[in-house]
Amino acid sequence: METIVYNPAKGRLETIEVALDPENTTWFEELPSSAEGIASITDVNGSLLIKEASHNYPLLCTGLSRSSINYDHRKARELVNQNQ
């Protein structure tokens, strides 16, 4: 599915193709709503896509993966905060 994301490496919005499935995505729906506001993290072509629970554009962090942040929603929140 085509998704509009914010790419801080390029400093702009862009459209990418993303397939969300259990093999490449970790969802945080089971966590309380106070779980730093991160809905999911997804591995996409050598990058990490972080989707917040809000209506903000997902953040595309190049050179990272779910495993590089230990599948941790708190580390994902730190990345979002660094790139705001």
C-alpha positions in Angstrom: 0.0 0.0 0.0 1.3 3.5 -0.8 2.0 5.5 2.3 3.0 9.1 2.8 5.9 9.3 5.3 8.2 12.0 6.7 11.8 11.2 5.8 14.2 13.4 7.9 17.2 12.3 5.9 15.7 14.1 2.9 13.8 16.7 5.1 10.5 16.1 3.3 7.4 14.0 2.8 7.6 11.2 0.3 5.4 8.3 -0.8 6.7 4.8 -0.3 5.3 1.3 -0.9 4.7 -0.5 2.5 3.4 -4.0 3.2 2.3 -4.3 6.8 2.3 -8.0 8.0 3.4 -9.9 11.1 6.8 -10.7 9.6 7.9 -7.1 9.3 5.7 -5.2 11.8 5.5 -5.0 15.5 2.2 -3.5 16.8 1.8 -2.0 20.2 -2.0 -2.1 20.5 -1.8 -4.4 23.5 0.1 -1.8 25.5 -1.8 0.9 27.4 -2.6 4.1 25.6 0.2 5.7 27.6 2.7 3.5 25.8 4.5 6.5 24.4 1.9 6.9 21.7 3.6 4.5 19.2 1.2 2.3 17.3 3.7 0.2 15.3 7.2 -0.1 13.9 7.9 -1.7 10.5 11.0 -2.8 8.7 10.9 -1.3 5.1 13.8 -1.8 2.7 16.6 -1.2 5.2 14.7 1.5 7.1 12.5 1.7 10.1 9.0 3.1 9.8 7.5 4.4 13.0 3.8 5.0 13.1 2.4 7.1 16.0 -1.1 6.6 17.4 -1.8 10.2 16.4 -2.6 11.5 12.9 1.0 12.5 12.3 2.8 11.2 9.2 4.8 8.0 9.9 8.5 8.6 10.4 11.0 6.8 8.1 14.4 6.3 9.8 17.0 5.1 7.3 19.6 2.6 8.3 17.6 1.3 11.3 15.5 -1.7 11.9 13.2 -3.1 14.6 16.0 -5.3 15.9 18.4 -2.3 16.1 16.1 -0.7 18.6 15.3 -4.0 20.3 11.6 -3.8 19.2 11.2 -1.1 22.0 8.4 1.5 21.7 10.3 3.8 24.0 13.3 3.9 21.7 10.9 4.5 18.8 9.5 7.4 20.7 13.0 8.8 21.3 13.6 8.7 17.5 10.3 10.5 16.8 11.2 13.2 19.4 14.7 13.7 17.9 13.2 14.2 14.5 10.4 16.7 15.3 
